[in-house]
Amino acid sequence: MHRETDPPAAVHRRFSAVLLGLGTILLVTGCNLMGPRAMRTAAQPYNETVSTVGDEQLLLNIVRLRYRDTPTFLEITSISTAYDRVAGLGAEGQIREGAANNALLLRPNLSISERPTVTYVPMQGDRFAKNLLSPLPPEALVYLSQSGWSAERIFRACVQRMNRLRNAPTASGPTPVEAPEFENFRTMATSLRRLQQADAVYLLPVAGEENGGAKLVIDPEWRDSPEALHFKASLGLDPSLDVFPIVPGLTQIDDRSIAVSTRSLLGVLFYFSQAVEVPPSAKAAGTVTTTVRPDGTPFSWEPVFENLFRVRRADTTPRNAYLKTRYRGGWYYIDDADLDSKSTFFMLDLLFAIQSGDSRALTPVLTLPISR
């Protein structure tokens, strides 16, 4: 039985149609992978990475300060990326005239590459230095309080003196040799927290103040409560009053106002650096300061930062770290189950944004093209 075969020209036309169809499929598929789909795929990883890198830098600088090493701040100012798409189709085969079957081997290929560029700007210059060294404004305490943050956490972290009480003011710089005073301040802050939990105390802004201002208001119904009386007695305040202006200063003016000395942003970072665990070898080598009591015995910083902040250290990569950074041969990290430290670190992030948000230097710029 005789079976007709297609002429070579017809076979070529058929092959061309197949190639054109497959090429179109590859092109359409490639287009669908770009644009919105690429944006949807890349946005979250970039978001997570930028957040993690910023937090790791802040943690690293806190650790550096424990060793009296110079902190450095870089800010990511832009992220741009380009996608390259290459689609192709290769084919090979044999076309024999008169043959019943002709072999055709197709090799489609599609490749997509990403070329991100990250730009870093060093945070420096006189404006940044001034904001880094300037005391936190009283309204910053108001912002945090009205956002739901614990008054105890705010005052323990940001305030070094309130009237006659001291909150480890010497810890606002390099680790002090002598043990700081902090116990009475912490007891007062605990009373303030209890009033806040009862919705009986408020931090409010003062309208009309040129440089901002704040006042502390105790609910009149709680004026004579044990918590309110203890709070006012701790600060030497008139027990019959329930509204107290917050006045920047080192010493108490009278019994009708609260003199507050806040830490600078750098002072807050130094303060938290005292909560960094260091190995015994660092103390023995003298690369960190050992704080001692009046009798010469070592002073532990743990009571100062109890339920507030702690940075642990490990020789190997910690498995349960919320945030970690490697420095001087070890891993420094915040434990993922340490909710108090995580909350305090988040608050520190906000303070850093408040104080340094408008003080970014424009030069020099470090641009890193990343190739794959």
N, C-alpha and C positions, 0 to 999 in steps of 0.2 A: 504494500500500500504506500503510495507516494504522499509525503507531507511537505507542503510548501514552507519555505523558510523566508523570513523577512529579508529584504535587501539590506545591504550595509547602511545605506542612507537612512532608512527607517529606524534601524537599531540606534544609530547615532542620535537621531531626533528623540528617541525614547530615553536614551541615557541623559540627554541634555535636559529633558523635562524633569526627570528624576532629580538630577543635580540641582536644578532651579528650585524645585519644591522643597528639597531638604535644606538648601541654603536659606530659603525664606523662613522655614521653621526655626532654624538656628538664630536668624536675625531677630525674629519676634521674641523668641525665648530670652535672648540676651537683653533685649529692651525691657522685658518684664522684670528682669532681675535688678535693673537700675532704678534711679529716681526714687519714687515713694518707697519701694521695697527696701532699697539700700538704706534710706533714711530711717525706716522703721527698725531695721536690723542694727544699725550703728548707734542710734541715739542713746539707748540705755547703757551699752558698754562704755561709751565716752563719758556719760554722766557719772557712772559709778567710779570710773578711773580717776576723773578729775577730783571727785570728792575724796577718794582714798589718798591720792597724792598730796592734796592740801592738808589733810589730817596727819599724814605721816610726817610731813615737813614740820608741822607745829609740834608734834610729839618729839621729833628729833631735836628741835631747838630747845625744848624744855630739858632734854637729857644733856645737851651741850652745856647749858648754863650750870648744871650740877657740877660739871667738870671745869667751870669757868672758861669754857671755849666760846669763841665768838659765834653768835647765831647769824644765820643768813636767811633771807626771805626772798623767794622767787614767786612770781604770780603768772599764771597762764592767762595771756590776754587774747589769744585767738587760736582756734583750731580749724584748719581747712583741710579738705581731702579731695582727691580727684580719683575717679574710677575709670579704668581703661578696659574696654571690651574688645576682644578679638574673636571673630567667628570665622570658621573656614570649613571646607569640605574637600577631601581628597578622594580620588577614585582611580582604580586601575583594573584592567581586565583584558580579555582577548576577544576579538570579534573575528570570527572565521566565516568566510563566505560559504554558504551551503551547510553550515553546521546547525544541528537541531538545538543545541544548548550553548550559550555563550556565558562565560563567567564574568561577574562584575563585583569588585570589592570596594565598598565605600568606607571612608574614614572621616566622619564628622568630628569637629573639635570646636570647643568654646572655652575661652579663658577670660577671667575677670580679675583685674588686679587693682589694689587700692594704694594710693600714695598720700598718706596724711602728712601734714606739716603743723607742728606745734610751736607757738611763739611764747617765750618766757621774757618777763620784764623784771629785773631786780627792783625790789622795793627799797628805795634809798632816797637821799636828798634831805634838805633841811626840814621840809614839811613832815616827812615821814618820821624823822628823828624827833621832831618836836612832839608829834602825836604819840610817839612811843614812850616819851619821857614825861608827858604831861599827866597830872592826876586825872583819874576818871571823873567826869562831871557828875554832879548829883542826879541829874536827869537820867543818866544811864542806869542808876539803881532803880529809878521810877519805872523806866521802860521794862526792865527785867521783872520787877515785882508785878506790874500790871499785866504782864504776859503769862503769869502763873508760876513763875519760879519761886522756890522756897526762899523766904527772907533770910533764914539762917544760912543757906548756901551763898546767897548774894553777899551778905555782910562778912562772912568768914573769908570769902575769896577776895573781895574788892576793898574792904575797909581795914586800915591798920590801927586807927585810933577812933574812939567815940567817947567824948568827954574825958573821964579819968581812966577809962579802960583801954588796955593795949592788946592788940591782936598780932603778936609776933612781928612788930614793925621792922626789926632787924633782919627778918627773912625776906624783905622786899629787895634785897641785893644779894651779892654772893653769900654763900652759907656762912653764918656767923660762928665765931668760936664759942661764945657764951650762950647758954640756954635762954630762949626768949620767954617773955611773959605772955600768957594767952588764956589761962584757965578761967578767969572771971569774965572775960569777953565771951568765951564760948558758952558759959552758963546764961549770960544775958541774951545771946543769940538764940538759944534754945527756948527761952521764955517768949521771945519775939515770934518764933515759929509757932508756938502753941496759940498765941493770939491770932496769928494769921490763919491757922487751921480752923479757928472758931469764927473766922470772918469778922474779927473784932479790931483789926488794925489795918491801916492803909498808908501807902506811900503815894503822895500826890504831887504833881508839879505846881509851882507857884507862878501864877500869871503875872506878867509885867516885869519880871527879873531880867536885867540886861544879859547876863551870862547864864541864864537858867537858874533854877532853884527847885527846892523840894521841901515838903513838910511831912511829918509823921502824925497821923491822926488815930486816936484810940476811940472806939465806939463808947459814947457816954454810958451805956448800960454796963460796960466792962471796966469803967474807970477805977472802981474799987475792988476788982477781982484780984485774987492772989497773984495771977500771972502779970497783970498790969502793974500792981504795986511793986512786985519784985523787979520788973523791968525798969520802972521809974527810979526805984531805990538804987539799982545797980549803976545808973547813970547820974545820980544826984539830981533828979528832976523833982519839981513841985508835984506832990501826989494829987493835988486837987485839980490839975490841968489835964486836958486830953488832946491838945493840939500843940505840936512842938516844931518850930521851923528848924530845918537842917542847914547849918551854917558851916561852910568850909573853914577849917582851922585846926590847930593842934591842941588848944587848951579851951576848957569850958568857960564861956562868957558869964552865964548865969544859970539859974535853975529853970528857966523857961524855954531854953533852946538846946539843941544837940549839935555840938561841934564835931564835925566828921572830917577825918583825914583819909582820903582814898588813896589806894595804890595807883601808880602809873601802870600802863599796859606792860611795860618791861618789868615793873615791880611784881605784877601778878604772875608773869612767867617765871621770875626768880623764885617767888613764893612757892609755886607748884613744883619747881625743880627740887625743893627740899624733900618732896615726897617720892623721889626716884631712888629705888634700891640700887646700891652699889656693892660690888664684891669686896670682901675683906682685903684682897690684894691692892685695890685702889686706895684704901685707907692706909695700908702699910706703906705704900709707895709715896704717899703724900699728894696724890693727884686730885684728891677731894679733901675738903675740910671736915674734921671731926669736931662736932659741937659737944661741949662738956658742961656739966653743972658746976655750981660754985665749989663743991667738994672735990672736983676733978674727975668724977665718974662720967662715962659717956652718956650723952643725952639722946633719947629716942624721939624721932619726929613723928612716930605713929600716932600718939594722942592728939597732936596738932591737926592731923589730917584724917582722923577717924571719921568714917561715914561721909567723907568728902572727896578724897582723891588719893590714888596710889598707882605708881608705875612700877611694875615688877621687872625682874631681870632673870634671864635663863641663858645657859650656855648653848643650848640647842634650840632649833626653831620651835616656839610654843604652839601647841595644837589648839588651844582654847583661847586664842587672842582675838579680841575685837579689833585691835589696832596694834601694829608692831613696827619697829624700826631696828636696824642693826647699827651698832656703834661701838667702837673700841673693843672689838672681838666678842661682843655679846648681843643678845636680843633684849630689847626693852619693849614692854608691851602693857596694854590695859586688858585685864581679863574680861572675857565676854560676859561672865556672870556677875561682874562688879558693876551693878547698876548705878551706884552713887558716883563712881569715877566716870562712867560713860555720860551721866547727866552733867557733871561738872565740866567735862571736856567739851560737850556741846555748848554749854554756856560760855566757855572760853572762846569758842569759835565766834559766837555772837559778839562778844566784847572786842575781839580782834577786828571784826567787820565794822563795828561802831567807830573805833579809834583810827583805823587805817584805810577805810574805804575811799577817801578822797585824796590820798597822798601817794599815788603811784608815780614813780619816775617813768619817763618815756624813753630814756636811753641809759645804757646800751641795751640792745635787743638781742636775745639769743634765740635763733630760729633753728629748729631741728627737723630737717626733712627725713622722714622714716621710710626706708625702702624695704621691700619684701622680696 
